[in-house]
């Protein structure tokens, strides 16, 4: 088999060698071609021999044939043989020819850099004339693909008339001149491309670009729109951009939108300019929602285009009534300042919006003053000044408002000045500084610019005098207010007769107070609660004027409209007594006792009922009533007197043993009560009657304070001290009381003396001396000063921050307090103290007690509700937390309202009600002064809401502000940074204008 193969091969090879011998180095190119043709015919045999025997020697001619055929047949030895051949045969006809063939080899395989390398090495003299146009085109195209346009032109121009390449050459030459902005030449060549060429589709795009650069937008539309649908994929996307921009330049925004939105971007990503153009086109056709959707994708921009985009984004938000979002966009616009006109207009709109809805990033006063400083000649300067003053008025910073009105150069507004001085007076009035309040009211009255504020100032001046107990002056100003022209237009007018009535009442002019309270009751505008009180005080005025029948009529009338009024019922009973209607008095008092068992007037009613029974000689009923009072109300101040009265009644009906026992119990239980002396006198009389004087003396010896005869000197000493105390001559009273308590430590009036002295020390804040006295009083058996002593002692410990000592005092006060307010005081302080000490279970217990009360100070109620709301949230009781935070939204305390609204926004966010949550946060910024913590927390929720709503401009803007402005809240700033990086990373995938520079170092990145 091998032998026959060799024989066959040798036959072909001998023929091949024979053919070789007829060729020389000087042969013509024609002979070379003939030779190659012959070689190709014998190639299979030659290759078989070369493969079989590697030592088979080849001449340069033979090697040329081998390499050329390897090129044609893609043989693997090409590059090894090529390098060897060229080194051995420099500048031969075979070497030059084969370089051209190698170049064609690479060209066919679209390896144009390699092809160009070999075309550059090819000697054109050795390229057959029939192949030279092929050489020109291929080398020109290889240069073209390498973007060596200048070098490509001469080669392409030489091939332009070759039918095979004409369209391609014209296209490439046109493109080259297009890149050089030589549009005339570019169009010349593009137009020479035949109409049926596949390249015509692409030419529509380049012609459009040329027309666009030439500003021939109409021509683009005329010549390219018709071809738009014939293009596919990226070519259609690119042409859509050109057509859309052309319509945009022509101001045909509706048509621009149609094409711009079909653009797919570069590698699937748009740029800020792309978003801006589509957004602005939507803006011009008043599709503000879609315009917003495009503008808010421009994040992190810091150029004129971005400023313009943010400005129009703000306008779009305004058109959609999204004022909080517009505020942020205007604020971003101001920071760029490329276009001065836009910057100033944005600043003005930013100022007005900040004033209108609030600004969570900067104080409104700073925004207003900064605008005035930067644009002092603005035609809106006066308007902004007025806003600044009005803002200070709204925020109750009246001193700042007065400074603007009085000190700002070239700015005066007397109407506002009068208003501010009036409101400053109101502020001082509410703070209890009534004299300074009156001073401001006088200034407002003297300004006289507004009769409306003059009337209001006069009214509140009267109120201030009333607070100072200067009732005649209060009456004088109330009466002046009544005759002022604008008084009836004020809100205060509805209360004038009510307040004037009280002024007369306090001045003990009951005749006039009755007249005014009657007018107040008959007024249509007075609130119902005030009307009821006016009717009560009308009855009291008649009572004070000793007109008991009219008093009775009005008490009865009051009980018809307000039957749950134990005070009116009690006063009616007393009035019946004064008109000698004891039967009705007894009936009224029994109704009081039965209907209002928890009223603080029950012990008063029982005491009066016992007395009226005795007056009616119903001794058994009287004794029974005294026993009821003594048994059921042991802490009542009436107990000592009731026991004495009971003892006297028993003595008078000859129940001597019972009388003696009752009176002795009084002396033993209340040894220093002023009723003890009276009891001792009766006990002594009983002893004399019974002939047991010695026994009496022995009993009396157990009590140092019990004296058989009155100590007139001790009594006179106390009376003198008490007189000075009642007259408010405190320095003299203090001296006399100190002398009395030191000289008579067991005197019959020692309890009262020590109480008076403790009150003096308390007012002087001499707590070291006051504490022992109050302690002495409350540690005795319950007496008329026990409750007051506990109250004062707890107040001292509270002031000195000794809450540990105050706790047991509050606990005792809560148990013994007869007055509801003192009980509430004890409970509220225990609640706050336990809360402060993180004893939340006890704090919660007291908070729940307090919220159940019918009447409670609003501040205390707020504290209780806040404790319940917070603890419920900690225990994941969302329902209870929502309930109490909802109640706290009405609090008068700014920080509490902010906390409540923040949690409302948080609840809405967790429920995915993002727009509603944003509205709540906006209301916080508008209506409340924010502390850093609540501000940062609220803004973070706001950013999360916008992220969920796919408004990335708002979200990133807010997050950037949190990171910049709230470094004092590191946890919140860190969370903001993490979310910002997340948004930017996502946006980079669709927005080519966003670099990685915006990414910050988050825990995840680290």
Secondary structure, DSSP 8 states (H G I E B T S, - for coil): -HHHHHHHHHHHHHHHHHHHHT--TT--HHHHHHHHHHHHHTHHHHHHHHHH-TT----HHHHHHHHHHHHHHT-TTHHHHHHHHHHHSTT-HHHHHHHHHHHHHHHHTT-HHHHHHHHHHS-GGGS-HHHHHHHHHHHHHHHHHTT-HHHHHHHHHHTTT-TTTHHHHHHHHHHHHHHTT-HHHHHHHHTTS-TT-TTHHHHHHHHHHHHHHTT-HHHHHHHHGGGGGG--HHHHHHHHHHHHHHHHHTT-HHHHHHHHTT---BTTBB-HHHHHHHHHHHHHTT-HHHHHHHHTT--S--SHHHHHHHHHHHHHHHHTT-HHHHHHHHHHHHHH-SSHHHHHHHHHHHHHHHHHH--SSS-HHHHHHHHHHH-TT-TTHHHHHHHHHHHHHHTT-HHHHHHHHHHSTT---HHHHHHHHHHHHHHHHHTT-HHHHHHHHHHHHHH-S-HHHHHHHHHHHHHHHHHTT-HHHHHHHHHHHHHSTTGGGSGGGGGHHHHHHHHHHHTT-HHHHHHHHHHHHH-SSS-HHHHHHHHHHHHHHHHHTT-HHHHHHHHHHHHHH----HHHHHHHHHHHHHTT-HHHHHHHHHHHHHH-TT-TTHHHHHHHHHHHHHHTT-HHHHHHHHHHHHHH-TT-TTHHHHHHHHHHHHHHTT-HHHHHHHHHHHHHHSTTSTHHHHHHHHHHHHHHHHT-HHHHHHHHTT-TT--SS--HHHHHHHHHHHHHHHTT-HHHHHHHHHHHHHH-TT-TTHHHHHHHHHHHHHHTT-HHHHHHHHHHHHHSSS-TTHHHHHHHHHHHHHHTT-HHHHHHHHHHHHHH--SHHHHHHHHHHHHHHHHHTT-HHHHHHHHHHHHT-SS--HHHHHHHHHHHHHHHHHTT-HHHHHHHHHHHTT-S-HHHHHHHHHHHHHHHHHTT-HHHHHHHHHHHHHHS---HHHHHHHHHHHHHHHHHTT-HHHHHHHHHHHHHH-TTSHHHHHHHHHHHHHHHHHHHTTBTT--GGG----TTT-
